[in-house]
Amino acid sequence: MANSTFEAIFTRRSSRSYTSQRVEDETVANLAKAALAAPSGSNSQPVNVIVVQDTALLLELEKAAVDYFVKAGNEAVVNRNKQRNNKIFYGASTVFFLAVKNGANIDVGIAAENIAIAATSLGLGNIILGLPGVAFNAPETAAYWKAKLGFPDGYEYGTAVAVGYTADTGKPHDIDLSKISYIKS
C-alpha cells in the first residue's frame, strides 16, 4: 500500500498480549499529543490525557474492574474476563486514560483512534478499552480512582488505550464491504 496512513488503518488490530518492553518516553509524549490533536466539536477540546506506566497501579485498577463485574453478578463479562486471565490491560506497559468533560464521547473516540493509528504506524500494538470505565463510574469507587489518576474536576472516564510492544501475531478484522453504500447524482 502506497499510503502510510491507509496502511496503519488497514493493519491496525486489537492487541491482547504485550512484552515487558517499555515504550520510549518520546513516543509516549507524541502519542499523547496525537490524542490532543484530534478535532472536537466547536473546538471545545474536552479530552484530558493521563498516561499511566505504573504496573502496580494498572494491576490494582485491573482487579477493581474485574471485581466490579463479579460483585454485579455479570456472568457474561466475568466468563469473558476469566478466558483472558482477568487481564484488562493485557500487560501493556503504557495506558492512556482519556478523561472527558461535558459528555463529549464522540470527541474522546476520535482522540483514542488518533492514538491507536499513530501507535500502529510506529509498529506498536494497541487496544481501545471501555471496560476499565466501571471503576471510574461505580459510586463506591469512582472518587477513589479519579483522584488516584488525577482526573481534573468535572471530567469523567471516556476510554483508555493500552499501548506496547505486542507479543501476539493476530490480524486485523475483515472488512465487510457490504456495509458501504453510495448515493451519487
Z-matrix of the N, CA and C atoms (Angstrom, degrees):
N
C 1 1.450
C 2 1.532 1 107.75
N 3 1.295 2 116.57 1 132.91
C 4 1.465 3 121.24 2 -173.56
C 5 1.529 4 113.46 3 -80.75
N 6 1.294 5 118.02 4 -21.56
C 7 1.457 6 120.77 5 -176.06
C 8 1.526 7 109.78 6 -104.50
N 9 1.337 8 116.66 7 120.77
C 10 1.471 9 119.98 8 -175.25
C 11 1.533 10 112.71 9 -67.81
N 12 1.332 11 117.35 10 -29.20
C 13 1.468 12 119.38 11 177.82
C 14 1.523 13 110.12 12 -67.82
N 15 1.326 14 117.13 13 -47.83
C 16 1.461 15 119.93 14 177.02
C 17 1.526 16 110.94 15 -61.27
N 18 1.315 17 117.01 16 -39.76
C 19 1.458 18 120.11 17 179.36
C 20 1.528 19 110.68 18 -60.21
N 21 1.330 20 117.50 19 -43.93
C 22 1.464 21 121.09 20 178.51
C 23 1.533 22 110.75 21 -63.75
N 24 1.313 23 117.37 22 -41.53
C 25 1.467 24 121.00 23 179.56
C 26 1.527 25 110.69 24 -64.46
N 27 1.328 26 117.03 25 -46.51
C 28 1.459 27 120.43 26 -174.91
C 29 1.527 28 113.83 27 -78.24
N 30 1.317 29 118.35 28 -17.79
C 31 1.476 30 119.95 29 179.19
C 32 1.526 31 112.59 30 -102.50
N 33 1.318 32 117.72 31 -9.64
C 34 1.466 33 120.62 32 -179.99
C 35 1.527 34 110.55 33 -63.51
N 36 1.314 35 115.48 34 140.83
C 37 1.460 36 121.73 35 176.69
C 38 1.511 37 108.60 36 -146.24
N 39 1.306 38 117.01 37 165.81
C 40 1.459 39 121.49 38 177.08
C 41 1.527 40 108.85 39 -84.21
N 42 1.324 41 116.61 40 115.23
C 43 1.462 42 121.97 41 -179.47
C 44 1.518 43 109.62 42 -90.95
N 45 1.322 44 116.95 43 130.52
C 46 1.463 45 121.66 44 -178.29
C 47 1.525 46 112.84 45 -120.43
N 48 1.333 47 116.50 46 25.25
C 49 1.459 48 121.07 47 175.76
C 50 1.525 49 107.83 48 -160.88
N 51 1.343 50 115.60 49 129.82
C 52 1.460 51 120.72 50 -175.30
C 53 1.517 52 111.11 51 -130.01
N 54 1.326 53 115.51 52 154.25
C 55 1.461 54 120.73 53 172.02
C 56 1.527 55 107.76 54 -80.41
N 57 1.319 56 116.31 55 173.63
C 58 1.463 57 120.16 56 179.38
C 59 1.531 58 112.48 57 -84.23
N 60 1.328 59 117.43 58 -3.41
C 61 1.469 60 120.41 59 -179.03
C 62 1.530 61 110.14 60 -63.22
N 63 1.310 62 115.51 61 130.08
C 64 1.468 63 121.97 62 -178.56
C 65 1.533 64 110.41 63 -82.39
N 66 1.311 65 115.74 64 141.98
C 67 1.464 66 121.97 65 175.98
C 68 1.528 67 108.23 66 -72.51
N 69 1.317 68 116.34 67 136.91
C 70 1.455 69 122.45 68 -177.16
C 71 1.528 70 111.25 69 -62.28
N 72 1.331 71 115.65 70 145.46
C 73 1.468 72 121.74 71 -176.57
C 74 1.528 73 112.77 72 -56.74
N 75 1.310 74 117.48 73 -43.39
C 76 1.470 75 120.37 74 -179.14
C 77 1.527 76 110.76 75 -63.17
N 78 1.320 77 116.45 76 -39.74
C 79 1.461 78 120.57 77 178.37
C 80 1.524 79 110.28 78 -65.26
N 81 1.331 80 116.74 79 -43.81
C 82 1.471 81 120.75 80 178.60
C 83 1.529 82 110.05 81 -59.67
N 84 1.321 83 116.33 82 -45.17
C 85 1.473 84 120.24 83 179.84
C 86 1.523 85 110.93 84 -61.69
N 87 1.326 86 117.28 85 -40.88
C 88 1.462 87 120.23 86 179.77
C 89 1.519 88 111.75 87 -69.20
N 90 1.323 89 118.10 88 -35.78
C 91 1.463 90 120.16 89 176.89
C 92 1.528 91 110.65 90 -66.98
N 93 1.324 92 117.36 91 -38.78
C 94 1.468 93 120.15 92 176.31
C 95 1.524 94 110.62 93 -63.22
N 96 1.334 95 116.21 94 -41.66
C 97 1.476 96 119.81 95 177.82
C 98 1.525 97 110.76 96 -65.33
N 99 1.337 98 116.86 97 -35.54
C 100 1.470 99 119.99 98 177.79
C 101 1.524 100 110.50 99 -60.41
N 102 1.340 101 116.75 100 -38.21
C 103 1.464 102 119.81 101 177.49
C 104 1.523 103 110.58 102 -62.25
N 105 1.331 104 115.88 103 -43.80
C 106 1.464 105 119.87 104 -177.44
C 107 1.521 106 113.02 105 -75.25
N 108 1.333 107 117.08 106 -15.08
C 109 1.464 108 120.88 107 176.54
C 110 1.528 109 111.96 108 -80.94
N 111 1.323 110 116.94 109 -6.79
C 112 1.463 111 120.82 110 -179.09
C 113 1.528 112 110.78 111 -65.10
N 114 1.323 113 115.95 112 144.39
C 115 1.468 114 118.25 113 175.98
C 116 1.524 115 110.27 114 -67.90
N 117 1.334 116 115.43 115 155.26
C 118 1.467 117 120.61 116 177.20
C 119 1.523 118 108.84 117 -143.58
N 120 1.330 119 115.08 118 154.69
C 121 1.458 120 120.61 119 179.87
C 122 1.515 121 111.55 120 -56.83
N 123 1.320 122 117.01 121 127.72
C 124 1.467 123 123.98 122 -179.42
C 125 1.525 124 112.18 123 54.30
N 126 1.334 125 116.51 124 25.81
C 127 1.467 126 123.14 125 -177.60
C 128 1.529 127 111.12 126 51.12
N 129 1.340 128 115.55 127 38.74
C 130 1.469 129 120.51 128 -178.07
C 131 1.524 130 113.33 129 -74.10
N 132 1.313 131 117.09 130 -18.21
C 133 1.465 132 123.02 131 178.35
C 134 1.537 133 111.49 132 46.34
N 135 1.354 134 116.91 133 61.47
C 136 1.458 135 121.02 134 -173.97
C 137 1.531 136 115.83 135 -85.31
N 138 1.334 137 117.31 136 6.09
C 139 1.468 138 120.17 137 -174.61
C 140 1.525 139 110.51 138 -102.41
N 141 1.336 140 115.36 139 135.52
C 142 1.460 141 122.85 140 173.78
C 143 1.524 142 106.64 141 -118.74
N 144 1.333 143 117.48 142 132.12
C 145 1.463 144 122.34 143 -175.78
C 146 1.525 145 110.14 144 -103.44
N 147 1.324 146 115.62 145 126.52
C 148 1.461 147 122.08 146 176.42
C 149 1.525 148 106.33 147 -120.09
N 150 1.320 149 116.81 148 117.76
C 151 1.462 150 122.05 149 -177.66
C 152 1.524 151 108.46 150 -98.89
N 153 1.330 152 115.75 151 125.14
C 154 1.463 153 120.61 152 178.60
C 155 1.525 154 109.12 153 -116.97
N 156 1.342 155 114.36 154 124.11
C 157 1.461 156 121.53 155 175.72
C 158 1.529 157 110.22 156 -126.82
N 159 1.314 158 116.53 157 25.35
C 160 1.456 159 124.36 158 -179.95
C 161 1.532 160 107.69 159 -100.86
N 162 1.330 161 116.42 160 104.87
C 163 1.458 162 121.63 161 -175.18
C 164 1.525 163 112.02 162 -58.35
N 165 1.330 164 117.93 163 -43.03
C 166 1.465 165 121.01 164 -179.36
C 167 1.526 166 110.81 165 -61.88
N 168 1.317 167 117.03 166 -41.41
C 169 1.463 168 121.16 167 178.73
C 170 1.530 169 110.69 168 -64.92
N 171 1.328 170 116.63 169 -42.92
C 172 1.469 171 120.08 170 179.26
C 173 1.527 172 111.04 171 -64.22
N 174 1.317 173 117.47 172 -39.44
C 175 1.467 174 120.46 173 178.01
C 176 1.529 175 111.17 174 -66.10
N 177 1.334 176 117.19 175 -38.10
C 178 1.469 177 120.92 176 177.19
C 179 1.527 178 110.50 177 -64.21
N 180 1.307 179 116.83 178 -43.21
C 181 1.469 180 121.28 179 179.03
C 182 1.527 181 110.55 180 -67.52
N 183 1.308 182 116.51 181 -39.80
C 184 1.465 183 121.46 182 177.42
C 185 1.532 184 109.96 183 -57.88
N 186 1.332 185 115.92 184 -46.25
C 187 1.465 186 121.22 185 179.49
C 188 1.527 187 110.52 186 -63.17
N 189 1.319 188 117.41 187 -41.33
C 190 1.471 189 120.77 188 179.59
C 191 1.527 190 110.99 189 -61.03
N 192 1.327 191 116.83 190 -41.87
C 193 1.466 192 120.60 191 179.86
C 194 1.529 193 110.68 192 -67.37
N 195 1.320 194 117.03 193 -44.85
C 196 1.467 195 120.78 194 178.81
C 197 1.525 196 109.87 195 -61.56
N 198 1.339 197 117.20 196 -46.23
C 199 1.469 198 121.61 197 -179.83
C 200 1.520 199 112.20 198 -60.58
N 201 1.317 200 116.75 199 -35.40
C 202 1.463 201 120.34 200 179.33
C 203 1.534 202 110.61 201 -56.67
N 204 1.329 203 116.00 202 -47.98
C 205 1.467 204 119.55 203 -177.45
C 206 1.527 205 112.01 204 -70.75
N 207 1.319 206 117.46 205 -31.96
C 208 1.468 207 120.83 206 175.57
C 209 1.525 208 109.13 207 -64.17
N 210 1.346 209 116.78 208 -49.05
C 211 1.470 210 121.15 209 -179.27
C 212 1.523 211 111.83 210 -64.00
N 213 1.335 212 116.20 211 -34.08
C 214 1.462 213 120.61 212 -179.63
C 215 1.529 214 111.86 213 -76.95
N 216 1.338 215 116.89 214 -11.79
C 217 1.464 216 120.35 215 -179.34
C 218 1.519 217 113.23 216 72.23
N 219 1.326 218 116.93 217 24.30
C 220 1.465 219 120.84 218 -179.86
C 221 1.529 220 108.67 219 -83.09
N 222 1.324 221 115.75 220 86.28
C 223 1.465 222 121.63 221 -173.84
C 224 1.529 223 113.12 222 -60.81
N 225 1.322 224 117.57 223 -36.36
C 226 1.466 225 119.87 224 -178.93
C 227 1.525 226 110.81 225 -60.79
N 228 1.337 227 116.49 226 -47.54
C 229 1.467 228 120.04 227 -179.31
C 230 1.531 229 110.13 228 -72.73
N 231 1.320 230 117.74 229 -38.73
C 232 1.465 231 120.83 230 178.03
C 233 1.528 232 109.86 231 -58.05
N 234 1.330 233 116.71 232 -46.62
C 235 1.462 234 120.49 233 -179.64
C 236 1.524 235 112.02 234 -65.80
N 237 1.324 236 116.45 235 -40.49
C 238 1.474 237 119.38 236 177.27
C 239 1.523 238 110.21 237 -62.90
N 240 1.338 239 116.41 238 -43.36
C 241 1.464 240 119.88 239 178.23
C 242 1.527 241 111.19 240 -62.03
N 243 1.337 242 117.34 241 -41.26
C 244 1.471 243 120.64 242 178.35
C 245 1.529 244 110.68 243 -60.25
N 246 1.330 245 116.90 244 -40.83
C 247 1.467 246 120.63 245 178.89
C 248 1.524 247 111.14 246 -61.83
N 249 1.307 248 115.90 247 -25.27
C 250 1.470 249 121.19 248 -179.82
C 251 1.524 250 111.16 249 -104.17
N 252 1.327 251 116.43 250 23.21
C 253 1.467 252 122.74 251 179.50
C 254 1.528 253 113.06 252 55.01
N 255 1.328 254 115.57 253 33.76
C 256 1.468 255 122.45 254 -179.97
C 257 1.524 256 112.09 255 55.03
N 258 1.304 257 116.10 256 32.21
C 259 1.459 258 121.77 257 177.00
C 260 1.528 259 108.36 258 -97.01
N 261 1.304 260 114.77 259 116.48
C 262 1.462 261 121.04 260 177.88
C 263 1.531 262 109.56 261 -93.29
N 264 1.332 263 116.54 262 -37.20
C 265 1.466 264 122.38 263 -179.00
C 266 1.526 265 112.16 264 -101.33
N 267 1.328 266 116.67 265 -3.68
C 268 1.466 267 123.63 266 173.06
C 269 1.522 268 114.29 267 58.11
N 270 1.316 269 117.65 268 24.25
C 271 1.461 270 120.75 269 177.93
C 272 1.514 271 114.68 270 79.80
N 273 1.334 272 117.75 271 13.59
C 274 1.474 273 120.65 272 178.03
C 275 1.528 274 109.42 273 -64.21
N 276 1.319 275 116.34 274 142.98
C 277 1.465 276 120.72 275 -178.23
C 278 1.521 277 112.92 276 -77.78
N 279 1.312 278 116.71 277 -20.18
C 280 1.465 279 121.59 278 -175.04
C 281 1.524 280 109.56 279 -137.05
N 282 1.323 281 116.25 280 132.06
C 283 1.458 282 120.24 281 174.72
C 284 1.526 283 108.24 282 -128.86
N 285 1.314 284 115.05 283 126.79
C 286 1.465 285 122.85 284 176.34
C 287 1.528 286 107.14 285 -95.23
N 288 1.327 287 116.33 286 116.31
C 289 1.458 288 121.04 287 175.32
C 290 1.523 289 106.96 288 -96.90
N 291 1.310 290 115.85 289 124.69
C 292 1.458 291 120.78 290 -178.62
C 293 1.523 292 108.17 291 -105.37
N 294 1.318 293 114.71 292 105.48
C 295 1.462 294 121.36 293 176.61
C 296 1.523 295 107.16 294 -88.17
N 297 1.306 296 115.85 295 147.07
C 298 1.461 297 119.63 296 -174.24
C 299 1.526 298 109.79 297 -138.28
N 300 1.322 299 115.31 298 149.07
C 301 1.467 300 119.05 299 175.78
C 302 1.520 301 109.18 300 -116.40
N 303 1.309 302 114.59 301 160.42
C 304 1.471 303 123.05 302 176.11
C 305 1.526 304 113.55 303 60.18
N 306 1.337 305 117.42 304 27.71
C 307 1.464 306 120.52 305 175.82
C 308 1.515 307 114.51 306 60.64
N 309 1.302 308 117.57 307 28.96
C 310 1.470 309 122.04 308 -176.31
C 311 1.530 310 111.28 309 -80.72
N 312 1.328 311 116.10 310 62.35
C 313 1.459 312 121.20 311 -174.81
C 314 1.523 313 113.72 312 -67.05
N 315 1.310 314 118.14 313 -31.08
C 316 1.469 315 119.89 314 175.86
C 317 1.519 316 109.09 315 -64.62
N 318 1.313 317 116.55 316 -44.24
C 319 1.469 318 120.50 317 -179.20
C 320 1.524 319 111.67 318 -63.17
N 321 1.335 320 117.36 319 -40.21
C 322 1.466 321 119.94 320 179.72
C 323 1.524 322 110.14 321 -67.78
N 324 1.317 323 117.56 322 -33.85
C 325 1.464 324 121.00 323 176.64
C 326 1.522 325 112.08 324 -64.59
N 327 1.311 326 116.11 325 -39.92
C 328 1.467 327 120.27 326 178.33
C 329 1.525 328 109.86 327 -65.79
N 330 1.326 329 117.38 328 -42.11
C 331 1.466 330 121.47 329 178.58
C 332 1.531 331 110.83 330 -62.09
N 333 1.342 332 116.75 331 -41.82
C 334 1.463 333 121.14 332 178.42
C 335 1.521 334 110.64 333 -63.32
N 336 1.298 335 117.05 334 -42.14
C 337 1.466 336 120.79 335 179.30
C 338 1.527 337 110.71 336 -64.58
N 339 1.330 338 117.46 337 -37.79
C 340 1.469 339 119.14 338 176.10
C 341 1.523 340 110.95 339 -58.39
N 342 1.341 341 117.12 340 -44.26
C 343 1.459 342 120.67 341 178.20
C 344 1.526 343 109.93 342 -62.20
N 345 1.320 344 117.13 343 -47.66
C 346 1.464 345 121.64 344 -175.69
C 347 1.527 346 111.69 345 -62.16
N 348 1.317 347 117.62 346 -45.55
C 349 1.472 348 120.64 347 -178.70
C 350 1.524 349 110.19 348 -69.37
N 351 1.329 350 117.27 349 -42.03
C 352 1.466 351 119.78 350 178.72
C 353 1.527 352 110.50 351 -63.55
N 354 1.341 353 117.53 352 -42.73
C 355 1.463 354 120.92 353 178.88
C 356 1.530 355 110.47 354 -61.57
N 357 1.323 356 116.45 355 -43.83
C 358 1.472 357 120.00 356 178.33
C 359 1.520 358 110.52 357 -60.39
N 360 1.318 359 116.73 358 -42.29
C 361 1.476 360 119.82 359 -178.48
C 362 1.523 361 111.76 360 -63.98
N 363 1.342 362 116.95 361 -20.91
C 364 1.461 363 122.23 362 179.13
C 365 1.532 364 112.15 363 -96.42
N 366 1.327 365 116.56 364 4.70
C 367 1.457 366 120.47 365 179.30
C 368 1.516 367 114.09 366 82.59
N 369 1.331 368 117.32 367 17.23
C 370 1.460 369 122.06 368 -179.23
C 371 1.524 370 110.71 369 -100.65
N 372 1.320 371 115.70 370 141.90
C 373 1.448 372 120.31 371 173.47
C 374 1.521 373 109.64 372 -77.11
N 375 1.324 374 116.13 373 158.56
C 376 1.459 375 120.28 374 -179.80
C 377 1.515 376 110.22 375 -162.82
N 378 1.308 377 115.10 376 159.62
C 379 1.457 378 121.62 377 174.77
C 380 1.527 379 108.15 378 -151.54
N 381 1.309 380 116.32 379 135.64
C 382 1.465 381 122.46 380 177.91
C 383 1.531 382 107.15 381 -89.84
N 384 1.342 383 116.23 382 130.20
C 385 1.465 384 121.47 383 -169.15
C 386 1.523 385 113.27 384 -124.21
N 387 1.302 386 116.26 385 120.56
C 388 1.455 387 120.55 386 172.43
C 389 1.521 388 112.14 387 -94.30
N 390 1.344 389 116.69 388 -29.91
C 391 1.457 390 123.12 389 -172.85
C 392 1.534 391 115.33 390 -53.05
N 393 1.342 392 120.07 391 -39.43
C 394 1.473 393 118.29 392 179.92
C 395 1.529 394 113.41 393 -61.94
N 396 1.313 395 117.16 394 -15.96
C 397 1.456 396 121.35 395 -177.85
C 398 1.514 397 114.23 396 -58.16
N 399 1.336 398 117.84 397 -24.68
C 400 1.467 399 118.94 398 -178.51
C 401 1.522 400 111.44 399 -62.01
N 402 1.320 401 117.89 400 -33.92
C 403 1.469 402 120.56 401 179.30
C 404 1.528 403 111.39 402 -67.64
N 405 1.333 404 116.32 403 -30.28
C 406 1.470 405 121.37 404 -178.28
C 407 1.532 406 112.21 405 -88.28
N 408 1.320 407 116.12 406 -14.45
C 409 1.462 408 120.01 407 -175.94
C 410 1.523 409 113.69 408 -109.13
N 411 1.331 410 118.05 409 -21.80
C 412 1.462 411 120.82 410 -179.85
C 413 1.530 412 109.02 411 -68.01
N 414 1.328 413 118.20 412 131.09
C 415 1.471 414 120.67 413 -177.09
C 416 1.524 415 114.08 414 -53.40
N 417 1.333 416 117.42 415 -35.86
C 418 1.464 417 120.06 416 -176.05
C 419 1.533 418 113.77 417 -78.58
N 420 1.337 419 118.48 418 -14.89
C 421 1.466 420 120.02 419 -177.59
C 422 1.525 421 114.79 420 -125.87
N 423 1.313 422 117.59 421 -11.43
C 424 1.471 423 121.07 422 -173.43
C 425 1.525 424 112.69 423 -57.45
N 426 1.311 425 117.94 424 -51.19
C 427 1.471 426 120.57 425 -176.92
C 428 1.529 427 110.76 426 -61.47
N 429 1.322 428 116.86 427 -40.93
C 430 1.461 429 121.00 428 -179.63
C 431 1.526 430 110.83 429 -60.36
N 432 1.326 431 117.04 430 -50.70
C 433 1.460 432 119.91 431 -175.70
C 434 1.519 433 113.03 432 -71.45
N 435 1.316 434 116.89 433 -36.99
C 436 1.470 435 119.03 434 176.99
C 437 1.528 436 110.06 435 -63.32
N 438 1.321 437 117.17 436 -40.94
C 439 1.471 438 120.74 437 178.33
C 440 1.528 439 110.44 438 -68.83
N 441 1.308 440 116.92 439 -42.41
C 442 1.474 441 121.71 440 -177.31
C 443 1.531 442 111.21 441 -61.27
N 444 1.338 443 116.36 442 -36.87
C 445 1.467 444 119.99 443 179.85
C 446 1.528 445 112.60 444 -95.39
N 447 1.317 446 117.56 445 -2.31
C 448 1.459 447 120.62 446 176.36
C 449 1.510 448 114.74 447 73.66
N 450 1.331 449 117.10 448 37.05
C 451 1.453 450 119.40 449 176.06
C 452 1.529 451 108.92 450 -61.36
N 453 1.321 452 118.04 451 133.57
C 454 1.472 453 119.76 452 174.58
C 455 1.535 454 110.24 453 -64.76
N 456 1.328 455 116.58 454 153.90
C 457 1.461 456 120.67 455 177.25
C 458 1.524 457 110.23 456 -55.38
N 459 1.321 458 115.92 457 138.11
C 460 1.454 459 121.73 458 177.44
C 461 1.520 460 114.17 459 84.78
N 462 1.325 461 118.10 460 0.34
C 463 1.468 462 121.51 461 -179.64
C 464 1.521 463 110.31 462 -101.27
N 465 1.324 464 114.84 463 146.10
C 466 1.461 465 122.92 464 178.05
C 467 1.533 466 108.51 465 -120.98
N 468 1.317 467 115.60 466 165.64
C 469 1.456 468 120.46 467 174.99
C 470 1.521 469 108.58 468 -65.26
N 471 1.321 470 116.31 469 128.78
C 472 1.464 471 120.80 470 175.06
C 473 1.511 472 110.41 471 -101.37
N 474 1.313 473 116.23 472 -60.29
C 475 1.461 474 123.20 473 175.55
C 476 1.519 475 107.71 474 -169.02
N 477 1.303 476 116.09 475 177.88
C 478 1.461 477 121.44 476 176.39
C 479 1.521 478 107.76 477 -135.10
N 480 1.320 479 115.31 478 153.52
C 481 1.460 480 120.93 479 175.49
C 482 1.525 481 107.04 480 -129.79
N 483 1.331 482 115.72 481 115.93
C 484 1.459 483 120.89 482 175.61
C 485 1.526 484 107.56 483 -86.67
N 486 1.329 485 116.26 484 136.38
C 487 1.460 486 121.77 485 -177.11
C 488 1.526 487 108.94 486 -136.51
N 489 1.305 488 115.74 487 141.54
C 490 1.459 489 120.08 488 176.25
C 491 1.513 490 111.34 489 179.16
N 492 1.317 491 113.95 490 -174.31
C 493 1.459 492 120.09 491 176.40
C 494 1.523 493 107.08 492 -83.30
N 495 1.306 494 116.11 493 117.26
C 496 1.460 495 120.62 494 -171.91
C 497 1.525 496 112.12 495 -75.25
N 498 1.322 497 114.00 496 144.34
C 499 1.463 498 120.88 497 177.37
C 500 1.526 499 111.05 498 -105.75
N 501 1.326 500 117.23 499 -3.42
C 502 1.462 501 118.93 500 -179.89
C 503 1.526 502 110.40 501 -108.60
N 504 1.294 503 115.03 502 164.79
C 505 1.461 504 119.81 503 -177.14
C 506 1.522 505 110.92 504 -121.08
N 507 1.307 506 115.83 505 37.47
C 508 1.459 507 120.49 506 -179.68
C 509 1.520 508 111.64 507 -61.03
N 510 1.304 509 114.72 508 179.78
C 511 1.465 510 119.11 509 179.43
C 512 1.521 511 109.48 510 -131.45
N 513 1.322 512 116.07 511 157.47
C 514 1.462 513 119.31 512 177.98
C 515 1.529 514 110.41 513 -62.64
N 516 1.312 515 115.85 514 156.41
C 517 1.469 516 118.52 515 177.72
C 518 1.529 517 109.71 516 -70.00
N 519 1.321 518 114.85 517 155.82
C 520 1.456 519 120.08 518 176.90
C 521 1.524 520 109.14 519 -71.96
N 522 1.303 521 115.54 520 143.60
C 523 1.459 522 121.36 521 178.55
C 524 1.523 523 108.60 522 -91.74
N 525 1.318 524 116.53 523 125.57
C 526 1.459 525 122.55 524 179.64
C 527 1.527 526 108.51 525 -90.22
N 528 1.316 527 115.66 526 94.51
C 529 1.464 528 120.99 527 -176.63
C 530 1.531 529 112.92 528 -65.71
N 531 1.332 530 118.50 529 -14.39
C 532 1.460 531 120.35 530 177.73
C 533 1.523 532 111.48 531 -70.07
N 534 1.331 533 116.85 532 -10.01
C 535 1.471 534 120.91 533 179.40
C 536 1.521 535 112.39 534 -90.50
N 537 1.313 536 116.23 535 9.81
C 538 1.468 537 120.52 536 177.08
C 539 1.516 538 108.19 537 -110.01
N 540 1.328 539 116.72 538 131.50
C 541 1.455 540 121.11 539 173.82
C 542 1.512 541 108.45 540 -131.81
N 543 1.297 542 116.27 541 152.80
C 544 1.461 543 122.63 542 -176.74
C 545 1.522 544 109.75 543 -124.36
N 546 1.328 545 115.15 544 138.79
C 547 1.459 546 121.21 545 173.29
C 548 1.526 547 105.43 546 -123.12
N 549 1.302 548 116.17 547 116.74
C 550 1.482 549 120.88 548 -177.43
C 551 1.525 550 109.15 549 -124.97
N 552 1.314 551 113.81 550 157.74
C 553 1.459 552 117.43 551 176.46
C 554 1.506 553 110.15 552 -90.79
